[in-house]
Amino acid sequence: MDEKFAIKLFDDYKIRTKWDFEIENYYYSVIDIIAVLTQSKDPSAYWRKLKQRLSEESNESVTNCHRLKMSAKDGNLRLTDVANTKELSHLIQSVPLSKMAPFKFGLV
C-alpha cells in the first residue's frame, strides 16, 4: 500500500494524517481530532472513554476505525486509531455538543 504521511494544521493544533493511494482517501488521527474538537487536556483519555461508550452502544464508527503507525511526540512510530473522512464525520457527530469547542472544521 502506497502511503504518504502529512501534518495538517488547524489553528495551533497538528493533525496527523496518512494518504492512502490505493483507496484515494486520508486517514486522520482520531486523538488529534478529539483534541481540536474538545480542547481536552487529555484527548487520549477522552477518546478511550468515548470509544468505550460508543462500543457499548454498538456504534459502528468505532468498529470501522483502524490502527496505523504514525509519528508520536517522541518521533517514534506508534499505533494510533485513525478514521477516514467518512468515518470521521460519524465520530464528530458522536462528540457531545456541550463538550465541543467552537470551531470551523474543513477536511481536505
URFEN-V420012 format. One record per residue. N is the residue number from 0. RES is the residue in one small letter. PHI is phi in whole degrees, 0 to 359 (none if undefined). OMEGA is omega as a letter, one per 30 degrees, with the letter a starting at -180 (* if undefined). Layout:
N;RES;PHI;OMEGA, N;RES;PHI;OMEGA
This chain:
0;m;none;l, 1;d;279;a, 2;e;222;l, 3;k;226;l, 4;f;273;l, 5;a;204;l, 6;i;247;l, 7;k;259;l, 8;l;257;l, 9;f;227;a, 10;d;53;a, 11;d;262;a, 12;y;262;l, 13;k;259;l, 14;i;245;l, 15;r;285;l, 16;t;227;l, 17;k;217;l, 18;w;272;l, 19;d;254;a, 20;f;293;a, 21;e;296;a, 22;i;263;l, 23;e;52;a, 24;n;207;l, 25;y;272;l, 26;y;249;a, 27;y;244;l, 28;s;293;a, 29;v;296;a, 30;i;298;l, 31;d;295;l, 32;i;293;l, 33;i;300;l, 34;a;300;l, 35;v;293;a, 36;l;294;a, 37;t;256;a, 38;q;51;l, 39;s;293;l, 40;k;287;l, 41;d;225;a, 42;p;298;l, 43;s;295;l, 44;a;294;l, 45;y;299;a, 46;w;295;l, 47;r;302;a, 48;k;293;l, 49;l;296;l, 50;k;297;l, 51;q;297;a, 52;r;297;a, 53;l;294;l, 54;s;296;l, 55;e;297;l, 56;e;273;a, 57;s;57;l, 58;n;286;a, 59;e;289;a, 60;s;302;a, 61;v;290;l, 62;t;299;a, 63;n;276;l, 64;c;285;l, 65;h;251;l, 66;r;242;l, 67;l;231;l, 68;k;279;l, 69;m;223;a, 70;s;296;l, 71;a;266;a, 72;k;301;a, 73;d;276;l, 74;g;90;l, 75;n;276;l, 76;l;278;l, 77;r;226;l, 78;l;293;l, 79;t;217;l, 80;d;291;l, 81;v;228;l, 82;a;220;l, 83;n;280;a, 84;t;303;a, 85;k;296;a, 86;e;293;l, 87;l;297;l, 88;s;296;l, 89;h;293;l, 90;l;295;l, 91;i;301;l, 92;q;291;a, 93;s;276;l, 94;v;283;l, 95;p;304;a, 96;l;302;a, 97;s;294;a, 98;k;264;a, 99;m;280;l, 100;a;287;l, 101;p;298;a, 102;f;202;l, 103;k;244;a, 104;f;234;l, 105;g;229;l, 106;l;266;a, 107;v;252;*
